[in-house]
Amino acid sequence: MIEDLLRANAPRVLGALVRRYGDFDTCEDAVQEALLAAAQQWPADGVPAVPHRWLYTVASRRLIELWRNESARRRRELTVARQDIEPPATDADDTLTLLLMCCHSSLTPVSQVALTLRAVGGLSTTEIARALLVPEATVAQRISRAKQTIKEKPFTRDPANLPSVRHVLYLIFTEGSTASAGEALHRVDLSTEAIRLTRQLHALRHDDGETTGLLALMLLTDARRPARTGADGRLIPLDEQDRTRWDREAIAEGTGLLATALQDTPIGPFQLQAAIAAVHDEAPSTEQTDWPQILQLYDLLRVAAPGPMVTLNRLVAVAMVDGPDKALEQLPEEGPRVAAVRAHLLERAGRPGEARAEYEKAARETLSQPEQRYLRSKADQIAG
């Protein structure tokens, strides 16, 4: 489809323009004009042999037109731009360079996410605002400030920024996979976009084990999405899911990517998380899951990338291997999702009164409506 072709080529063209001319804002406007022209002309005239070169040429010409309309202080840039508007001789893809720029260390994480979705993902301000559940004005401000912040930054493919790119893509996917607030458990537009962008990153850096691990993790996690909610939107926990509804093609692709990464590259946190997801996906049931292996992987992850969610997830595995009492001994007193995990462990330990109170507390703490309904239903089941 022409729409998919344009979306795939847009970041490549924008990256090339910004690398050559600077001025992120104006380059983005020029690319949008080129995309509009392509959407109008290609259906009638046919798709050019080299689509990104066509888009680059049209965007470059539009860039010159935009600069012509500005004040005399732009004349120097105009002189440079007029020297050559032909696409670069090389067909190098600047998508990675653009990703690295959008995830520059000078930006806050929320700004990195918004700018990446806009510049690389091609989402409109309205779409980003809807996906992140924030006002359009807030998104527009974040993007505008981010562009101003990186305006004077060198436009380079510094591999040191690659972890930031992976982190931003992971944040986008995580919010799409399990929304932190709102009526829906999933925001499929976000998780799908994160997978698409990570595929692009993997195509450019297939030799990077953590990028491969991140793509594998996304696929192995997203494979369970069809079974995570009922027809009424009700949250279905892992141990109750109909595993025949899991996407076996995604699981096969994810495990294949993981096997390659583990064999050929140093092990990192995303690979470890993907390995945990693979153990879950390959098990026929919760009871037949290799929980000792999952616990060993969490022990490695706790060293490689310690954090509160790693601690809580590891304790669920501890409960399956050594019993809930052992896990309760190690559970933190407070923190995000601590009440939900404590409720689960107390219920397994045969302490229903305490479990009900913790389920009710967890329901009050979450902003996700599907999670609220699930936690309250658990409390009601115990009361009944």
Protein Blocks (a to p, Z undefined) as FASTA:
>chain_A
ZZlmmmmmmmmmmmmmmmmngomllmmmmmmmmmmmmmmmmmmnopafblmlmmmmmmmm
mmmmmmmmmcfklmmmmmmmmmpmcdcfbfcdfklmmmmmmmgfkbcfklmmmmmmmmmn
opafklmmmmnopafklmmmmmmmmmmmmmmpccdddfklmmmmmmmmmmmmmmmmmccb
djbfbdfklmmmmmmmmmmmmmmmmmbmklmmmmmmmmmmmmmmmmmpcfkopacdfklp
cfklpcfklmmmmmmmmmmmmmmmccdfklmmmmmmmmmmmpgbfklpcfklmmmmmmmm
mmmmgcfklmmmmmmmmmmmnojklmmmmpcfbdehklmmmmmmmmmnopaklmmmmmmm
mmmmpmbfklmmmmmmmmmmmmZZ
